[in-house]
């Protein structure tokens, strides 16, 4: 008997989570039941994915760089990767600014709802403002300094320090390439083995993915703010989602079609489980193991490319986050009655672009960096409280776009490097289809 594919099982888990979560809201004590007995399974699932994120980066990135045997290929791939990531980020911000200026959602929020939101989420906003304030006094090259760890073991203890881990691993991989092959062979063999073990662990974790996303969505529903607040922010949310949909359904498929010469359907079907997981977890880092497996096994990208491009993308490529920051900044300005000039909006492009690169080492990255964007255009940072109510669902959407952008760039780079082939054996689907 033919079983459902993985992406269908994840989708069913998400829908069931929403339905059960809503049903529990109608029962006395139902919300507490979800928090006590269902939410922990979602938390465990995210922890399992985060657990293997850094080991996967270390093993796969060292393997990928060591297999190059030519430093010039590494620099070529690096320039193409960074160039594409910056280009898609600018496109995302431009789309966001265009839409928010057309829709102008800031003028559609009533004074009553504005006051309610400011009062309800003032405490959360102040926490983010305090974190952002600690970064404002840093010099212009602080992001470069933060990229270099003074203790690799310390850096590897937190997913927030992923850029530092990548720096060390790339440095280590270059060292392997430059020494005699006889001496490097045992090291390469060790990391090849570790990489295979990690991939098998991913297979095992993904068996539980439908249950994990069910628990995450059910807990999200019971913890969401009131419907009145959502209605007040509907225009803002629709503007963000429309921009993200353009990136997801137009920009990335077009990039894949023009550069990688692959159809949009092939691309979106291949990456769909990673997209659904990104939507459920709101974490590019947690989704990274799945993204790497899908891109390599189902989109035909060589491991030499995936092991280099995707870990970097999960750290610095935040197209969805950049688009959201642009829309949120203009929305908050409009809601607070602050008029933005063309120069202000160009400042948003620059600041949001840089923020997407520098946000990896900052806790609560997207919202914290938005504080810096608001400060750069003279908008009161307290206005951040206006968007807290819908930030969680929008965070899920923009994370899905971030992950999709990473996959699209990896296919383009692989095509340029001559390392884009046909999909390999679909390891995960063997568990789910006859």
N, C-alpha and C positions, 0 to 999 in steps of 0.2 A: 504493500500500500504506500502510495506516494505521500510524503510528509510535506508540510509547509516549509518554504524557504526561510532563512534566518531573518531577512528584513520584514517578512510578513509576521513572524512570531513577535518581533520587537514592536511592530505597529499595533498588533492585537494587545500586547501587554500595556502599551501606552493608553490605548482607548479604554481598556478595562480599568486601569488606574484612575482615569478621569471619572468614569461612571461610578466606580465603588467609592471614590472620594466624595463625589457629590451626594451619593446615597447616604453615606455616613454623616454628612452635614445635617440630614433631615432627622437623624436619630439622636436622642439624648445620650450624651457620652460617646457618640460615634467618633468625633474628632479626636478625643483623647485616646480612643482605642487604636486609631490609625497611627497616632504619634508613638504609642507605646509598643504596638505589636506588628506594624507594617513598615513604618519608616526605617527602623533599624536595618532591614534587609537591603534597602536602597543605599543606606550609608555604608554597609559592608561591601556592596558591589562597587561603589566609587572607590573605596579604600583599596580593594583588590586591583583595580585598574591603575591607581596611582602608585601602588606598591611596586609594580613592574615597570613603570615609566622610565625611571632613571637607569635601572639595569639594562633595559632595552636600548636606550640611547647609547650607553657606554659600549655594549657589545656590538650593536649594529653599525654604529658610526665608526668604531675602530676597524671593524671588518671591512666596511665600505672604503675607507681611506687606504687601508693597507693593501687592498686589492687593486688600487689605482696604479701603483708602481711608477707614477710620474707626477711630480708636484705641479707641473704646468696644467695638467688636467684638473687638478683640484682648484687652482686659481681661476681657470676658465669657467668651471661649474659654479664657483662661488660668485663671480661677477654676474653671471646670467641669473642666478637665483635671487640675489639681492636686488638686481635691476628690475626683475619682474615683480617681486614683492612690493617694491616702492611704487611701481607703476599702478598696480591694482589698488594699492592704498589710496593714491591720489584720485583714481577713478571713483572709488567708493565714497570718498569725502565730497567730491564734486556732485555725484548723484544725490547724496544726502542734502547738501546745501540747495540744490536746484529744487528738489521736492518740497523742502520745508519753507522755502520762499514762495512757492506756488500755493501750497495749502494754508500756510500761516496758522498753524494750530494754536499758537500762543494766545491769539485773540479770541479763541473759542472757549476758553476756560473761565467760568464765572468767578466773581469775587468771593462768593460764599465757599465754593469748592477750593479756591486758592488758599483761603484762610484756614480751612479744615486740614488741607494737606500740609501746609507749613507747620501747623501746630502738632499734627500727628507724627510727622517724620523729622521734626527739628533735631531730636537727639541723634538719630542715625546720620543726618547730614553733618552735624558738628563733629562726629567721630571721623568721617572722611575728610573733612576740612582740616582737622588737626594733623592727620597723617600726611596730607598734601603739603601743609605748612612746613613740615620737617624737610621736605625735598626742595622747597623754593630757594633756600639759602645756599644750596649746593652750586658749585661752579658749572660752566657750560660743558666741561668734559667729564663730569661726574659719572655719566652713563658709561663712558669708556673705562673709567677706573673700576666701576662696579662689575664690569664684565670679567675682570681678571681676579680669580680667587687667591687668597693668601693661604688657604688650607683646603685642599680638594675634598678631604673626608668631611669637613664641615659643610662645604657647599653641597655635597651629595646627600646631606641629611634632610634637605627641603626641596620640594618641587618648585618653589618660588625662585630658587637659585639655578634654574636650568641653564641659563645662558652661561654661567660660570662653569658648569659641568661640561657644556659643549666646547667651551674654549679649551679646557684641559684635554678633553678627549681628542679634539682636532690636533692639538699640539703633540699629544702622545702618538696619534696615528702617523703624523708627519715623521716623528722619530723612527717609527717602525719602517717606513718607506726608505729612509735614508741609510739604514744600517744594512749590513750584509744579509742576504736572503737566508743563508743557513742559520744565522743567529735569530732572525725574526720568525722563522717558520714555527717553532714551538709556541710563541706568543700568539701568532695568527691562528694556529690550530686550537688553542685554548679558547679564544674569543669566538671562533666559529662554532665550537661546541656549546658555549654559553648562549650564543644567539639562537641556536636550534632549540635549546631547553626553554628559553623565554618564549619563543613562538609557540611551543607546545602548551606552555602555561596559559597563553592567550586563548588557545583553542578551548581549554578547560573552563576558563572564566566566562567565555562567550556562551557556553552551554546554559549559564544562569542569567544571561542578559534579559530575556523576557520578564523574568521575575524581578530583576533589579529595576528595570524601567517602570514596571507596574508599581512597585513600592515608591519610587521617586515621584511619579505623577500623582498618586493617591495622596501623598503627604503634601504636595504642592497645592492641591485643590483645597484641602482642609485648612491650610495656613494662609490662604490668599485673603487680601483685604475685601471690603464690602463691594457689592456691585455698583453702588452709586459712585464710588471713587473711580472704578474702571470706566464708567460711562463718561465721567468728566475728562478723562485722559484718552478717550477713544481716538480722537483725531491725531494726537501725537503718536500713539501706538501704531495707528494705521499708516502714518507717514514713514515711520521707521521700518515697519514690516514691508511696505511697498518698495522702499529702497533696497532692503535686503533681498527681496524676491527678484528684483532686477539683476542684482549681482549673481544670485543663485541660478536663475533660469535664462539669463541673457548673456551677461559678461563672461562668466566662466565657460559655459558651453561654446560660446563664440571663440574664446581663446583656444579651447581644445580642438575645435573644428579647423580654425585657421592655421594653427601651429602644429598640433599633434596629428591632424588629419583624421580625427576620430569623431563619430557621431555623438550628439548630445545624449541620446538614449543610452548608448553604450557607457558613457561616462557617468551619468546619473544613476543608472542601475548598479554599476560596479561599486560606487561609493556610498550608496544609500544606507547600508547598515551603520557605517561610521557617522553619517549625518544624523540618523535617528538617535544614536548613542550620544552624540554631541548635544543634541536637543535635550535629551533626558538629564545629562550630567552637568551641563553648562561649563564644561572644562575641556579645553583643547589638550591639556596635558594628560588628563585621564583617558581621553579618546585616542591619544597618539598610538598606542599599540595596535588598536583596531584599524586606524587609518593606514598605518604602514603595511599591515597584512592585506587590506583590501586593494591598495594601490599596486602593490607588488604582484599579488596573486590573481587579481581580477581585472586590472587595467593594463597589465603588461609592462610596468615600469621596472627596470633592472634594480636590484638591491643596491648597487653602487650609487644610484641616484636617490632612492628612497631613504637610505641610511644617512644621507647628508642633507637633502633638501627638507624633508618633513620635520626632523627635530628642530631645525632652525626656524621653519615656518611656525611651529607650535609656540615658539618663543617670541618672534618678532613680527609675524604676519597677522595683523588683527584688522582685516578689512571691515568686518561686521562691527567691531568695536569703534573703529574710526568713523564709520558712517553714522552710528548711533550718537557719538560725541558731537558731531556736526549738527545733527538734527536737534539733539537735546539742548545744545548751547543757544541756538536760535529760538527754540521753543521757550526756554526759560527767560530769555531776554524779552521776548514778546509778551509773555505772561506778566512780567514785572514792569512793562512799559519802557524798556530800554531800546532805543533805536540803534541799529547796527549799520555802519557805513560799509562801503565796498572794501575798504582797508581792513575793517574788523573781520569781515568774512574771509578775506585772504589770510589774515592772521590765524583764523580757525583752521584753514587748510594746512598751514605750516605747523601749528602747535599740535593739532590732532594727529598729523602724520608722525611727528617726532614722539608724541606720547605713546603711539601704538608700538614703537620700537622700545621705548624705555620703560614700559609698564610691567615688564615681566618680573622684575625684582621687587615690585611694590604690592603689599597685601591689598586685596580688593581693587585690583588694577584698573578696570574700566571706570568705575565711579570715582576713584581717587584722581585719576588723570583728567577726568572731566572737570574737577575743581580747578586744576591748573589751566585748562582751556578757558573756563569762565573768567578766571582772574586775568588772563591775557587780553580779554576784550572788555574789561571793566564791568562785568555783570556780577551782582552780589552772589557770593558762593552759597549763601543760605538758600537760594532758589533751588538748590539741589533737592531739597525736600519735596518739591513738586512732582518729581518723577519716581520716587522710591516705590510707590504703590504698584507700578507696572514694570519695575526693573527686572524682577525675577523672570517673568515669561519672555521679556525682550532679550534678556541675557541668554536664554535658551536658543532663541532664534539667531542672534548674532554669533554665538559659538558655532552653530551649524554652518553659517557662512564662512567663518574663519577656517574651519576644517575643509570645507569644499574648495576654498581658495588655495590651501596648501596642496591639495590633490591635483588641481588644475595646473599649478605652477610646476609640480613635479613631472607631469606628463609633458609639458612644453620643454622643460630642461632636458628630459630624457630624449625627446625627439631631436633637439639640437645636438646632443652628445652622441646620437646614434645608438641609444640604449633603450629604445621603446620597441618592445616586441609584442607577441600575442600573450593573452592571459595564460597563466600556469594552471595547474590542477587546483580546483577550488576546494581547498582544505576544509573550510568551515561548512560549506554547503553539503559536504559528504555526510555530516552529522544530521542534516535536516531533510535531505531529499533522497529519494530512492535511487 
